[in-house]
Amino acid sequence: MQNLSMTTAAPSNVARLTRLMQRGDEDAYREFFQLYFQRLFAYMLVVTRGNEALARDLVQQTMIKVAKHIRVFEDEEVLWRWLTLLGRTAAVDEGRKSTRYFAFLDRWRSQPVEPEPTPATENTLNELLSSGIDTLESEDRRLLERKYVDGASVRQIAAGFSAREKAIESRLSRGRAKLKETVLKGLHHA
């Protein structure tokens, strides 16, 4: 590992370097990366208790924040405190994200498993569908049967009914909505 005192910028160079970075100078960003990556990585190793992969990710997140929010620093110590603050914030955010993820997994695992549909519930649904189809107008019923029973495309249906495809799509959509409404009402009353 390099000597950390050799990797830091002199105070007069910090203002110049951060000023160039603020202007978007790519060479300045490369120089900044060379000066601070190892030092920040060592710091993040301590924060992450030796987790190298996480430390590298957090340094990368910190460098992205630096690129987005860089301002001119006159003092190297103030710049370093800002970098460590960004790094610790990235670590806290990562911890919150993993906590939310594990909480989600716990909630998901604790969800009751839906029972397999029984023949009785399938029969009820089939009856509701059948009676729902019977409540549709005859032309809407023919459109839905042509599409979902016969497997015809919208283009084929439009040609058979001498209508535009958009008109057929609209009528299919309305027919499905009516059928859904009828089935849902029947399920609520069952």
C-alpha positions as CSV (number, residue, x, y, z in Angstrom):
1,M,0.0,0.0,0.0
2,Q,1.3,3.5,-0.8
3,N,2.2,5.9,1.8
4,L,-0.9,8.0,2.5
5,S,0.9,11.2,3.0
6,M,2.3,10.9,-0.6
7,T,-1.1,10.4,-2.1
8,T,-2.7,13.6,-0.8
9,A,-2.6,16.9,-2.6
10,A,-0.8,19.9,-1.2
11,P,-3.2,22.7,0.0
12,S,-2.3,25.0,-2.9
13,N,-3.0,22.2,-5.4
14,V,-6.4,21.4,-3.8
15,A,-7.9,24.7,-4.8
16,R,-6.5,24.4,-8.4
17,L,-7.5,20.8,-8.7
18,T,-11.1,21.2,-7.4
19,R,-11.5,24.4,-9.5
20,L,-10.6,22.4,-12.6
21,M,-12.9,19.5,-11.6
22,Q,-15.7,22.0,-11.2
23,R,-15.2,23.1,-14.8
24,G,-15.3,19.5,-15.9
25,D,-11.7,18.9,-16.7
26,E,-11.2,15.2,-17.3
27,D,-7.5,15.3,-16.5
28,A,-8.3,16.9,-13.1
29,Y,-10.7,14.1,-12.3
30,R,-8.1,11.5,-13.2
31,E,-5.5,13.2,-11.0
32,F,-8.1,13.4,-8.2
33,F,-8.8,9.7,-8.6
34,Q,-5.1,8.9,-8.4
35,L,-4.6,11.0,-5.4
36,Y,-7.6,9.9,-3.3
37,F,-8.8,6.5,-4.5
38,Q,-6.4,4.4,-2.3
39,R,-6.8,6.6,0.7
40,L,-10.6,6.6,0.5
41,F,-10.6,2.8,-0.2
42,A,-8.5,2.2,3.0
43,Y,-10.9,4.4,4.9
44,M,-13.9,2.5,3.5
45,L,-12.3,-0.8,4.4
46,V,-12.4,0.3,8.0
47,V,-16.0,1.5,7.7
48,T,-17.1,-1.8,6.1
49,R,-15.1,-3.9,8.6
50,G,-12.8,-5.4,5.9
51,N,-15.5,-6.1,3.2
52,E,-13.4,-5.3,0.1
53,A,-16.2,-5.7,-2.4
54,L,-18.5,-3.4,-0.5
55,A,-15.6,-0.9,0.2
56,R,-14.9,-0.7,-3.6
57,D,-18.6,-0.2,-4.4
58,L,-18.8,2.6,-1.8
59,V,-15.7,4.3,-3.1
60,Q,-17.2,4.2,-6.5
61,Q,-20.5,5.6,-5.3
62,T,-18.5,8.3,-3.4
63,M,-16.6,9.2,-6.6
64,I,-19.9,9.6,-8.5
65,K,-21.2,11.9,-5.8
66,V,-17.9,13.9,-6.1
67,A,-18.4,14.2,-9.8
68,K,-21.9,15.5,-9.4
69,H,-21.4,17.8,-6.4
70,I,-17.7,19.0,-6.6
71,R,-17.0,22.5,-5.4
72,V,-13.8,24.4,-4.9
73,F,-11.9,23.5,-1.7
74,E,-9.1,25.7,-0.4
75,D,-8.0,23.3,2.3
76,E,-7.1,19.6,1.8
77,E,-8.4,18.7,5.3
78,V,-11.8,20.1,4.5
79,L,-11.9,18.2,1.2
80,W,-11.0,15.0,3.0
81,R,-13.7,15.5,5.7
82,W,-16.2,16.0,2.8
83,L,-15.0,12.8,1.1
84,T,-15.3,10.8,4.2
85,L,-18.7,12.2,4.9
86,L,-19.8,11.2,1.4
87,G,-18.3,7.7,1.9
88,R,-20.1,7.2,5.3
89,T,-23.3,8.5,3.8
90,A,-23.0,6.0,0.9
91,A,-22.4,3.2,3.6
92,V,-25.5,4.3,5.5
93,D,-27.6,4.3,2.3
94,E,-26.3,0.9,1.4
95,G,-27.2,-0.4,4.9
96,R,-30.7,1.0,4.6
97,K,-31.1,-0.5,1.2
98,S,-30.1,-3.9,2.4
99,T,-32.3,-3.6,5.5
100,R,-35.3,-2.7,3.3
101,Y,-34.5,-5.7,1.0
102,F,-34.3,-8.1,3.9
103,A,-37.4,-6.7,5.5
104,F,-39.2,-7.2,2.1
105,L,-38.0,-10.8,2.0
106,D,-39.2,-11.4,5.6
107,R,-42.6,-9.9,4.7
108,W,-42.7,-12.0,1.5
109,R,-41.8,-15.2,3.3
110,S,-44.5,-14.6,6.0
111,Q,-47.3,-14.1,3.4
112,P,-49.7,-17.0,3.5
113,V,-49.5,-19.2,0.5
114,E,-52.6,-19.0,-1.7
115,P,-54.3,-22.4,-1.8
116,E,-54.5,-24.2,-5.1
117,P,-57.8,-23.6,-6.8
118,T,-60.2,-26.4,-6.0
119,P,-62.5,-28.0,-8.6
120,A,-65.4,-26.2,-6.8
121,T,-63.8,-22.7,-7.3
122,E,-62.9,-23.5,-10.9
123,N,-66.5,-24.6,-11.5
124,T,-67.7,-21.4,-9.9
125,L,-65.4,-19.3,-12.1
126,N,-66.4,-21.3,-15.2
127,E,-70.1,-20.8,-14.4
128,L,-69.6,-17.0,-13.9
129,L,-67.7,-16.8,-17.2
130,S,-70.4,-18.7,-19.0
131,S,-73.2,-16.6,-17.5
132,G,-71.1,-13.4,-18.1
133,I,-70.7,-14.2,-21.8
134,D,-74.5,-14.8,-22.0
135,T,-75.1,-11.3,-20.8
136,L,-73.1,-9.7,-23.6
137,E,-74.7,-8.5,-26.8
138,S,-74.6,-11.2,-29.5
139,E,-72.0,-9.3,-31.7
140,D,-69.7,-8.7,-28.7
141,R,-70.0,-12.4,-27.8
142,R,-69.1,-13.4,-31.3
143,L,-66.1,-11.1,-31.3
144,L,-64.8,-12.5,-28.0
145,E,-65.4,-16.1,-29.1
146,R,-63.7,-15.4,-32.4
147,K,-60.7,-13.9,-30.7
148,Y,-60.3,-16.1,-27.6
149,V,-61.9,-19.4,-28.6
150,D,-61.0,-19.6,-32.3
151,G,-57.7,-17.8,-31.8
152,A,-58.2,-15.4,-34.7
153,S,-56.1,-12.2,-34.9
154,V,-57.6,-8.8,-34.8
155,R,-56.8,-8.4,-38.5
156,Q,-58.7,-11.6,-39.3
157,I,-61.6,-10.5,-37.2
158,A,-61.7,-7.1,-38.8
159,A,-61.7,-8.6,-42.3
160,G,-64.6,-11.0,-41.3
161,F,-66.7,-8.1,-39.9
162,S,-65.7,-5.6,-42.6
163,A,-64.5,-3.2,-39.9
164,R,-61.2,-1.4,-39.1
165,E,-58.8,-3.1,-36.8
166,K,-58.9,-0.2,-34.3
167,A,-62.7,-0.5,-34.1
168,I,-62.4,-4.3,-33.4
169,E,-59.7,-3.6,-30.7
170,S,-62.0,-1.1,-29.0
171,R,-65.0,-3.4,-29.1
172,L,-62.9,-6.3,-27.8
173,S,-61.7,-4.1,-25.0
174,R,-65.2,-3.0,-24.1
175,G,-66.4,-6.6,-24.2
176,R,-63.6,-7.8,-21.9
177,A,-64.4,-5.0,-19.5
178,K,-68.1,-5.9,-19.4
179,L,-67.2,-9.6,-18.9
180,K,-64.8,-8.7,-16.1
181,E,-67.3,-6.6,-14.3
182,T,-69.9,-9.3,-14.5
183,V,-67.5,-12.0,-13.2
184,L,-66.2,-9.8,-10.4
185,K,-69.8,-9.0,-9.2
186,G,-70.5,-12.7,-9.3
187,L,-67.4,-13.5,-7.2
188,H,-68.3,-10.9,-4.6
189,H,-71.7,-12.5,-4.2
190,A,-70.4,-16.1,-4.2
